[in-house]
Amino acid sequence: MSDPGGNAGTEPIRLLIVDDHPVVRDGLDGMFSGDPRFEVLGQAADGSQAVSRVEALRPDVVLMDLRMPVMDGVTAISHLVERKLPVRVLVLTTYDTDSDVVAAIEAGATGYLLKDAPREELFRAVIAAARGEAVLSPAVATRLLGQVRQPAREPLSQRELKVLGLIARGSTNREAAARLFISEATVKTHLLHIYAKLGVNDRAAAVATAFERGLLTPGRGA
């Protein structure tokens, strides 16, 4: 991977731009091509094209939209991770919901930005992503914080309630996974979704909030 420092004499950061809107792709292409710290290797209009072009072009960083036809961004990120391709994925989208952010980060994204991010913020984010640093746009962080402070609008699924019930009875992630015949990673994913839906940050708060809302009943869990 090229040196992302941006100093004279270093190689530019090689980019692939993935978005289903040609105007967005061309705008980003022009923005980055005009700065010597970056080199745009190509574009892709959906996740399937993105995977193929990453394999062929070997960029340092992919700017990835989330909601696209044929293959969405989260699925594309998962495929890139499965194929062990040495690329950083920076999600660039108009969507800032908890589920979108969590799904993208779980899939393997290095960072998450909104399309209305200022040019210099986007440049800094790409440079940080190329270094392997996690990037979360201040705008995304602020909006997520606001969502966490609001009551949950989406109900917990039956599987999420079962996971939370086991946690409430003192089960570890591994024990809950064994009881439900799922992987420990799946339990962790369920917990992330539970936290987002309940507007909490940890297991204890999730259990307390679930009891307060009557989602769990003392003595019998879920």
Backbone as a ProteinNet text record, in pm:
[ID]
protein_1_A
[PRIMARY]
MSDPGGNAGTEPIRLLIVDDHPVVRDGLDGMFSGDPRFEVLGQAADGSQAVSRVEALRPDVVLMDLRMPVMDGVTAISHLVERKLPVRVLVLTTYDTDSDVVAAIEAGATGYLLKDAPREELFRAVIAAARGEAVLSPAVATRLLGQVRQPAREPLSQRELKVLGLIARGSTNREAAARLFISEATVKTHLLHIYAKLGVNDRAAAVATAFERGLLTPGRGA
[TERTIARY]
84.8	0	88	49.5	132	132.8	236.7	249.7	148.1	53.4	-53.5	-19.7	104.1	137.3	112.6	119.1	91.7	211.5	329.9	447.8	509.8	593.6	659.4	742	733.3	813.9	743.8	627.6	556	458.1	421.3	325.3	184.8	103	-34.1	-118	-223.3	-317.3	-406.7	-412.9	-487.8	-632.3	-727.4	-868.5	-952.8	-1057.7	-1165	-1293.4	-1373.2	-1496.9	-1615.8	-1700.7	-1814.3	-1944.6	-2028.7	-2158	-2244.9	-2375.6	-2462.1	-2505	-2465.4	-2499.6	-2376.3	-2381.2	-2265.8	-2222.2	-2316.9	-2281.8	-2198.2	-2235.5	-2159.4	-2019.2	-2011.4	-1880.5	-1790.1	-1845.1	-1763.8	-1721.7	-1811.4	-1777	-1663.5	-1670.1	-1563.3	-1434.1	-1446.9	-1329.2	-1257	-1333.7	-1272.5	-1209.6	-1276.3	-1226.1	-1091.5	-1083.6	-960.9	-851.1	-889.9	-789.4	-718.8	-784.6	-724.7	-626.5	-605.8	-512.8	-401.7	-275.2	-164.5	-147	-214	-202.1	-280.4	-365.6	-454.4	-445.8	-474.3	-483.7	-608.4	-701.3	-823.8	-797.4	-804.6	-777.2	-897.9	-1017.4	-1136.8	-1263.2	-1375.6	-1507	-1583	-1685.5	-1776.1	-1916.5	-2016.9	-2155.1	-2235.1	-2177.4	-2245.5	-2141.4	-2187	-2094.4	-2024	-2093.7	-2031.6	-1915.7	-1938.6	-1830.4	-1715.9	-1749.8	-1647.7	-1552.9	-1608.9	-1525.3	-1432.7	-1487.7	-1406.2	-1294.2	-1325.7	-1225.8	-1121.5	-1159.8	-1059.4	-959.1	-1009.3	-919.6	-825.9	-877.7	-797.7	-704.1	-751.2	-676.6	-594.7	-634.8	-566.2	-549.8	-660.1	-651.6	-614.7	-574.1	-546.8	-675.9	-765.4	-889.9	-1005.1	-1118.4	-1241.8	-1340	-1392.9	-1503.1	-1631	-1705	-1815.5	-1951	-2041.2	-2180.6	-2243.3	-2356.4	-2419.4	-2533.9	-2626.1	-2747.8	-2735.8	-2710	-2688.9	-2758.1	-2791.1	-2851.4	-2747.8	-2796	-2714.3	-2651.5	-2564.3	-2503.7	-2482.6	-2534.1	-2520.8	-2380	-2352.7	-2218.8	-2175.9	-2266.6	-2230.8	-2192.3	-2268.4	-2236	-2101.3	-2077.2	-1948.4	-1832.1	-1849.1	-1743.9	-1716.1	-1823.2	-1807.8	-1728.4	-1757.7	-1685.9	-1537.9	-1509.2	-1369	-1293	-1358.8	-1295.9	-1274.6	-1376.6	-1366.7	-1251.8	-1227.8	-1121.6	-984.7	-985.8	-860.8	-784.7	-860	-797.8	-747	-621.2	-560.6	-605.9	-731.3	-786.9	-867.1	-865.3	-947.4	-1074.7	-1187.4	-1315.4	-1370.1	-1391.1	-1449	-1589.9	-1690.3	-1828.7	-1858.7	-1918.3	-1957.5	-2101.5	-2193.5	-2335.3	-2417.9	-2544.5	-2637.1	-2711.9	-2692.4	-2769.3	-2687.6	-2750.6	-2677.8	-2750.6	-2834.6	-2907.7	-2814.4	-2853	-2773.6	-2748.6	-2854.9	-2841.9	-2743.6	-2744.7	-2650.9	-2506.9	-2482.7	-2347.1	-2296.7	-2378.5	-2337.7	-2309.8	-2399.1	-2381.6	-2252.8	-2223.3	-2103.3	-1976.2	-1973.9	-1854.8	-1835.9	-1946.8	-1937.8	-1883.4	-1924.2	-1880.5	-1731.7	-1673.6	-1530.1	-1489.2	-1583.6	-1549.5	-1453.3	-1358.4	-1262.9	-1324.1	-1419.6	-1479.8	-1613.6	-1679.7	-1816.2	-1832.1	-1861.6	-1880.2	-2010	-2062.8	-2178.6	-2133.9	-2215.9	-2178.8	-2172.2	-2231.7	-2224.2	-2101.5	-2009	-1885.8	-1805.3	-1744.6	-1660.3	-1543.4	-1495.2	-1387.3	-1266.2	-1218.8	-1098	-1120.6	-1242	-1273.5	-1267.2	-1316.5	-1312.2	-1168.4	-1086.8	-945.9	-875.8	-897.9	-833.7	-879.9	-1007.1	-1061.6	-997.8	-978.5	-916.8	-771.9	-700.7	-561.3	-555.4	-646.2	-649.6	-686.7	-784	-825.9	-710.9	-633.6	-520.2	-418.2	-410.7	-319.7	-379.2	-504.1	-569.7	-639.1	-652.1	-715.8	-867.8	-940.8	-1086.8	-1130.3	-1229.8	-1275.8	-1427.2	-1473.3	-1616.7	-1640.3	-1713.9	-1739	-1799.3	-1754.7	-1816.5	-1967.2	-2009.9	-2153.9	-2226.5	-2165.8	-2226.1	-2228.4	-2117.6	-2109.6	-2215.1	-2232.1	-2330.4	-2471.9	-2501.9	-2636.1	-2664.7	-2564.2	-2581.8	-2605.8	-2533.9	-2552.8	-2695.9	-2748.6	-2886.8	-2984.4	-2956.1	-3043	-3037.6	-2917.7	-2901.9	-2983.1	-2999	-3072.3	-3223.5	-3267.8	-3410.9	-3458.9	-3587.1	-3640.8	-3634.2	-3621.6	-3613.5	-3745	-3736.6	-3856.7	-3880.5	-3775.6	-3785.8	-3788.1	-3885.2	-3893.1	-3781.2	-3750	-3650.9	-3712.8	-3632	-3678.5	-3685	-3751.5	-3760.4	-3622.3	-3533.2	-3398.7	-3322.5	-3339.2	-3272.6	-3323.6	-3453.2	-3509.2	-3453.8	-3436.2	-3379	-3235.2	-3157.6	-3018.8	-3017.2	-3101.2	-3103.3	-3150.5	-3244.9	-3291.9	-3180.7	-3099.9	-2987.5	-2882.4	-2856.9	-2761.3	-2812.4	-2942.7	-3001.5	-2985.8	-2981.5	-2964.9	-2818.1	-2728.3	-2586.5	-2502.9	-2560.4	-2484.1	-2378.4	-2264.4	-2163.7	-2204.6	-2135.9	-2164	-2147.3	-2041	-2014.5	-2124.5	-2169.1	-2275.2	-2406.7	-2435.8	-2558.6	-2552.9	-2436.3	-2419.6	-2445.4	-2392.1	-2410.1	-2557.1	-2624.2	-2765	-2852.9	-2818.5	-2901.6	-2851.2	-2741.2	-2682.2	-2643.5	-2583.4	-2532.1	-2388.8	-2318.2	-2179.3	-2171.9	-2057.2	-2036	-2038.8	-1987.8	-1990	-2133.6	-2221.9	-2363.2	-2426.3	-2391.3	-2441.1	-2397	-2269.9	-2219.5	-2295	-2326.1	-2401.7	-2540.7	-2606.5	-2738.3	-2730.5	-2625.6	-2611.2	-2594.4	-2516.5	-2500.1	-2634.8	-2715	-2847	-2936.8	-2928	-3007	-2968.9	-2837.5	-2792.2	-2848.4	-2841.6	-2888.5	-3039	-3114.3	-3260.2	-3303.9	-3231.1	-3268.5	-3204.1	-3107.1	-3040.8	-2947.4	-2873.5	-2780.1	-2642.7	-2544.7	-2407.5	-2345.3	-2414.2	-2353.8	-2460.8	-2413.1	-2502.3	-2592.1	-2531.8	-2608.5	-2721.6	-2691	-2792.8	-2901.8	-2862.5	-2960.6	-3058.1	-3004.8	-3089.8	-3181.5	-3125.9	-3207	-3318.1	-3285.3	-3384.2	-3492.4	-3452.8	-3550	-3648.7	-3600	-3690.5	-3783.5	-3727.6	-3808	-3921.9	-3895.6	-3996.6	-4085.3	-4061.4	-4144.2	-4110.2	-3994.2	-3950.6	-3901.8	-3847.3	-3807.1	-3884.5	-3913.3	-3986.7	-3897.8	-3882.8	-3797.8	-3835.4	-3732.6	-3756.1	-3764.8	-3794.8	-3802.6	-3733.3	-3662.7	-3587.3	-3679	-3642.3	-3722.5	-3856.5
-119.8	0	124.3	224.1	343.3	422.4	504.1	588.6	700.6	709.6	806.1	940.9	967.3	1089.4	1215.8	1208.2	1326	1417.1	1380.1	1464.1	1447.6	1542.2	1537.3	1410.1	1344.7	1225.8	1096.7	1102	979.8	945.7	818.3	774.9	822.2	859.1	899.5	781.1	808.6	705.6	670.7	543	497.5	465.7	525.6	518.3	447.8	379.9	331.6	394.1	453.3	521.2	435.6	401.7	311.9	381.7	406.1	471.8	445.2	427.3	399.5	525.3	643	768.6	823.9	831.1	881.5	1021.7	1107.3	1244.7	1245.3	1158.6	1149.3	1095.1	989.3	931.3	1034	1104.2	1201.5	1317.2	1358.4	1467.7	1430.1	1309.4	1262.5	1241.2	1187.5	1166.3	1298.1	1400.7	1530.9	1591.6	1575	1630.7	1569.3	1437.2	1369.4	1377.4	1373.6	1382	1516.3	1617.9	1750.2	1769.9	1668	1678	1574.7	1616.8	1524.1	1412.9	1423	1317.9	1192.1	1204.7	1094.5	1062.3	935.4	891.1	804.6	845.3	768.1	663.4	536.3	427.1	392.6	417.9	383.1	402.2	362.6	375	243.7	227.8	113.1	160.9	100.7	145.6	59.6	-51.3	-135.1	-220	-292.6	-369.9	-481	-544.9	-652.7	-600.9	-487.7	-425.1	-385.6	-338	-293.9	-407.9	-524.9	-640	-677.6	-682.7	-718.4	-618.1	-489.4	-386.6	-374.2	-405.8	-409.6	-521.4	-636.2	-747.3	-711.7	-636.8	-604.5	-486	-383.6	-257.7	-245.5	-318.9	-315.9	-173.7	-103.1	30.4	21.3	134.7	141.6	161	245.5	280.7	276.8	220.7	223.9	318.5	414.3	497.2	425.7	372.1	279.8	336.4	348.3	379.7	254.3	268.8	152.8	94.9	180.2	130.6	142.3	27	20.6	-102.2	-101.4	-220.3	-331.3	-450.2	-569.5	-623.9	-541.7	-580	-454.2	-455.5	-337.9	-327.9	-213.5	-188	-281.4	-313.6	-401.7	-540.1	-592.9	-723.1	-718.8	-609.8	-595.5	-593.1	-521	-515.7	-655.9	-730.9	-867.6	-954.1	-940.3	-1018.3	-980.4	-851.4	-806.6	-865.3	-869.4	-925.2	-1075.2	-1144.6	-1289.7	-1325.9	-1241.5	-1269.3	-1218.3	-1161	-1114.3	-1015.9	-926.8	-825.2	-710.5	-668.9	-566.9	-426.4	-395.6	-264.4	-211.9	-80.2	-17.1	34.7	14.8	61.5	174.4	288.1	403.9	422.8	399.3	415.1	563.8	600.1	738.4	734.4	776.3	755.8	871.5	873.9	974.7	921.5	792.9	729.2	720.9	759.7	764.6	688.7	590.5	516.4	419.8	385.9	292	162.2	108.7	-21.6	-15.5	95.6	108.6	114.2	195.9	210.9	79.3	15.9	-109.3	-216.9	-229.1	-332.2	-310.5	-185.2	-155.9	-183.9	-142.3	-163.1	-312.2	-382.5	-526.9	-599.1	-553	-618.2	-600	-492.1	-471.3	-333.8	-239	-103.3	-38.5	38.3	111	237.8	296.3	420.1	446.7	554.1	585.6	736.3	789.4	933.1	960	1080.2	1122.4	1203.2	1198.8	1265.4	1417.4	1471.6	1617.2	1661	1567.2	1602.5	1703.9	1802.7	1900.2	1831.1	1892.5	1835.2	1797.2	1887.3	1859.1	1746.8	1739	1628.2	1495.7	1494.8	1374	1336.4	1435.2	1408.8	1348.2	1409.6	1359.5	1216.9	1190.1	1057.7	951.5	984.1	888.9	862.1	967.1	951.2	863	888.5	807.4	662.8	643.5	508.3	431.8	501.2	436.6	387.3	454.8	413.3	301.2	267.9	163.9	216.1	348.1	407.8	409.6	382.7	389.9	534.9	557.1	692.6	699.3	791.3	814.6	964.2	1003.7	1145.1	1210.8	1332.8	1403.5	1417.4	1436.9	1449.1	1318.7	1205.6	1075.3	1053.1	1081.8	1062.4	1145.1	1269.9	1358.6	1306.8	1265.4	1216.4	1085.4	998.3	872.1	896.1	993.2	1025.1	1070.3	1149.6	1194.8	1079	980.9	865	777.9	764.4	681.9	739.1	871.3	936.9	929.1	879.5	868.5	728.2	714.4	580.1	496.3	367.1	278.4	281.7	284.4	283.7	144.6	65.6	-65.9	-172.5	-264.1	-367.3	-469.2	-534.2	-641.1	-765.1	-836.5	-961.3	-1069.4	-1180.2	-1290.4	-1345.2	-1354.6	-1404.3	-1306.3	-1175.7	-1075.5	-1082.6	-1106.3	-1120.3	-1244.5	-1352.8	-1474.5	-1449.9	-1381.3	-1348.9	-1262.8	-1160.2	-1068.5	-1139.2	-1231.4	-1307.2	-1390.8	-1453.7	-1533.2	-1444.6	-1329.5	-1234.3	-1187.6	-1163	-1117.6	-1222.2	-1350.6	-1458.4	-1489.3	-1404.6	-1418.2	-1495.1	-1532.8	-1608.3	-1520.6	-1577.9	-1509.5	-1520.7	-1447.8	-1458.7	-1602.4	-1667.5	-1805.7	-1899.4	-1881.7	-1966.7	-1944.2	-1818.3	-1787.9	-1850.1	-1844.1	-1902.9	-2053.4	-2119.1	-2264.3	-2299.5	-2220.7	-2247.8	-2230.8	-2134.2	-2102.6	-2168.4	-2243.1	-2312.4	-2214.9	-2103.7	-2005.4	-1973.5	-1897.2	-1864.2	-1749.6	-1740.9	-1630.4	-1496.9	-1493.4	-1369.6	-1325.2	-1422.6	-1389.3	-1330.6	-1383.1	-1326.5	-1181.4	-1155.1	-1017.9	-925.8	-977.1	-897.9	-867.4	-967	-944.6	-837.9	-844.1	-746.5	-605.2	-590.4	-458.2	-403.5	-489.9	-447.2	-411.5	-490.4	-463.1	-327.6	-300.2	-171.7	-55.9	-69.9	36.9	58.5	-50.2	-38.2	17.9	-17.3	29.6	163.2	206.6	333.3	325.7	213.6	193.8	156.9	148.3	122.8	-5.2	-74.2	-194.5	-294.2	-412	-521.8	-487	-431.3	-400.3	-302.9	-199.7	-100.5	-161.9	-252.9	-319.8	-401.6	-477.7	-560.5	-472.5	-367	-277.9	-212.1	-164.5	-98.6	-196.6	-319.4	-421.2	-452	-459.5	-482	-362.4	-241.4	-120.2	-113.8	-160.1	-152.4	-276.3	-369.6	-489.9	-592.1	-574.6	-671.6	-800.3	-788.9	-902.7	-899.4	-1018.5	-1029.1	-1092.1	-1031.8	-1089	-1233.1	-1318.7	-1457.3	-1551.8	-1493.2	-1585.3	-1532.4	-1419.2	-1368.3	-1329.8	-1367.8	-1326.5	-1396.9
0	0	0	-74.9	-85.7	42.7	60.1	177.9	169.7	268.1	259.4	319.1	347.8	418.1	340.2	205.8	126.9	111.6	156.6	143.1	5.5	-31.1	-160.5	-170.5	-288.2	-310.1	-274.1	-208.4	-174.4	-286.2	-291.9	-392.6	-354	-451.6	-419.7	-373.8	-299	-255.5	-374.3	-407.1	-523.7	-484.3	-556.8	-520.2	-625.8	-578	-663.9	-610.1	-697.8	-658.3	-698.7	-600.1	-625	-587.5	-686.8	-664.4	-786.3	-766	-880.5	-956.2	-907.3	-975.1	-1047.5	-1180.2	-1256.5	-1216.3	-1182.7	-1144.8	-1016.5	-921.5	-796.4	-823.6	-902.9	-935.1	-1002.2	-1102.5	-1175.7	-1085.9	-995.7	-904.1	-810.9	-754.6	-666.3	-743.4	-864	-949.3	-973.3	-1010.8	-1036.6	-912.5	-798.1	-673.1	-635.3	-639.2	-597.3	-703.1	-830.1	-936.7	-937	-883.1	-879	-765.2	-682	-569.2	-589.1	-587.9	-616.2	-512.6	-398.9	-297.7	-335.5	-439.6	-474.7	-623.5	-654.9	-793.8	-806.4	-891.7	-913.3	-1020.8	-981.4	-1074.5	-1160.4	-1108.5	-1184.4	-1103.4	-1165.4	-1104	-1117.1	-1033.7	-1044	-1010.2	-1076.1	-1059.5	-961.5	-915.3	-816.4	-743.4	-642.5	-560.8	-635.4	-729.6	-805.8	-890.9	-958.7	-1035	-942.8	-824	-729.2	-693.4	-663.3	-626.2	-741.2	-862.6	-979.2	-1002.1	-987.3	-1016.4	-906.2	-783.8	-677.4	-707.2	-749.5	-781.5	-896.3	-995.7	-1113.4	-1091.2	-1019.1	-1008.7	-880	-775	-645.8	-590.1	-568.5	-507.9	-360.4	-304.1	-160.4	-81.1	-135.7	-66.9	-166.7	-122.6	-201.3	-132.7	-208.2	-160	-201	-104.1	-132.1	-90	-188.1	-155.8	-95.4	-24.4	37.9	-43.2	-86.8	-150.4	-302.1	-365.1	-509	-565.4	-695.3	-757.2	-774.4	-809.6	-836.5	-708.1	-642.9	-515.8	-432	-309.1	-223.9	-164.8	-102.7	-51.5	59.3	152.2	264.5	213.1	116	58.5	-12.7	-84.4	-154.3	-56	55	157.2	211.2	235.6	286.5	189.3	59.4	-41.5	-45.7	-32.1	-33.8	85.2	200.8	320.5	304.3	251.8	232.7	139.1	40	-57.1	-11.4	111.3	172.2	82.3	19.3	-65.3	21.8	2.8	89.9	53.5	86.3	52.5	171.5	188.5	292.8	227.6	294.8	239.9	327.4	264.1	331.7	276.6	359.6	315.9	301	188.2	161.8	114.8	200.8	173.8	227.3	187.9	241.4	363	395.9	503.3	632.7	743.6	870.6	981.7	944.8	1047.9	1121	1242.5	1322.9	1247.7	1184.9	1119.9	1003.4	928.5	816.5	866.3	968.4	1020.7	1077.8	1162.1	1226	1121.4	1022.3	920.1	841.3	805.9	727.3	806.8	931.6	1015.1	1043.6	1070.4	1093.7	971	852.3	729	705.4	762.2	746.4	698	693.8	650.7	749.5	696.1	780.2	836.2	763.9	810.1	745.8	791.9	749.3	745.8	627.7	609.5	534.8	553.3	476.6	355.5	249.9	124.8	136.1	239.8	254.7	335.6	359.7	431.7	350.6	416.6	346.2	276.2	169.6	88.7	173.6	260	337.6	438	491.7	583.2	509.2	385.5	303.9	270	235.7	206.7	328.4	445.6	568.5	598.7	573.8	602.3	512.4	385.7	293.3	333.5	371.8	414.5	539.9	634.2	756.5	724.5	636.4	599.3	534	449.1	383.9	485.6	599.4	706.9	790.7	764.2	842.4	966.5	976.9	1093.7	1075.5	1184	1179.1	1166	1080.9	1052.5	1070.9	1153.9	1168.8	1158.2	1057	1034	1158.3	1193.4	1305.4	1287.9	1163.2	1137.2	1169.8	1132.6	1163.2	1313.6	1379.6	1524.7	1596.7	1554.3	1617.4	1597.1	1474.6	1446.4	1517.6	1524.3	1595.6	1744	1799.4	1940.4	1965.2	1872.4	1884.9	1877.7	1791.4	1778.8	1903.6	1961.8	2081.7	2197.6	2198.9	2308	2290.5	2174.9	2150.8	2185.4	2223.7	2247.7	2120.5	2138.1	2022.4	1945.2	1814.1	1730.7	1673.5	1662.7	1601.5	1710.5	1707	1811.4	1798.5	1910.6	1908.5	1843.4	1765.8	1705.6	1813.6	1781.1	1877.5	1911	1811.5	1838.4	1928	1903.6	1988.2	2131.5	2146.8	2281.9	2352	2277	2336.5	2381.7	2296.1	2332.4	2457.6	2460	2574.3	2700.2	2685.3	2800.5	2862.3	2778.3	2827.8	2894.2	2834.7	2893.3	3029.5	3037.2	3163.5	3273.2	3233.4	3331.9	3358.2	3304.6	3336	3236.3	3122.3	3023.2	2956.4	2928.2	2847.7	2701.3	2614.2	2471.2	2423	2470.9	2429.1	2476.7	2601.6	2655.9	2581.8	2550.3	2476.4	2337.2	2273.3	2140.3	2144.4	2247.4	2260.6	2282.5	2364.8	2394.4	2270.8	2186	2069.4	1940.8	1952.2	1837	1725.6	1766.4	1670.9	1709.9	1626	1655.9	1756.7	1822.7	1916.3	1843	1718.8	1639.4	1612.4	1590.3	1566.2	1691.6	1806.8	1932.4	1945.7	1914.5	1922.2	1826.9	1708.5	1612	1666	1722.4	1781.9	1892	1972.9	2081.3	2026.8	1919.5	1858.1	1811.2	1750.4	1704.9	1823.3	1930	2050.8	2108.7	2119.2	2173	2090.7	1958	1870.3	1886	1894	1904.3	2039.2	2145.4	2279.1	2315	2234.4	2262.9	2382.1	2392.6	2504.5	2449.4	2541.5	2498	2552.7	2644.9	2701.3	2746.3	2788.2	2824.6	2943.3	3046.6	3167.7	3137.8	3061.2	3027.2	2939.7	2849.3	2763.7	2847.4	2942.7	3028.8	3112.7	3173.3	3257.7	3177.2	3057.8	2973.4	2929.7	2899.1	2857.2	2969.8	3093.1	3206.1	3225.4	3214	3231.5	3130.1	3007.5	2901.3	2894.2	2984.9	2987.6	2881.8	2818.4	2718.2	2783.8	2903.3	2983.2	3114.3	3168.9	3294.4	3398.8	3517.6	3622.3	3652.1	3658	3693.7	3575.1	3454.8	3342.4	3216.2	3228.2	3114.2	3001.8	2877	2761.1	2759
[MASK]
++++++++++++++++++++++++++++++++++++++++++++++++++++++++++++++++++++++++++++++++++++++++++++++++++++++++++++++++++++++++++++++++++++++++++++++++++++++++++++++++++++++++++++++++++++++++++++++++++++++++++++++++++++++++++++++

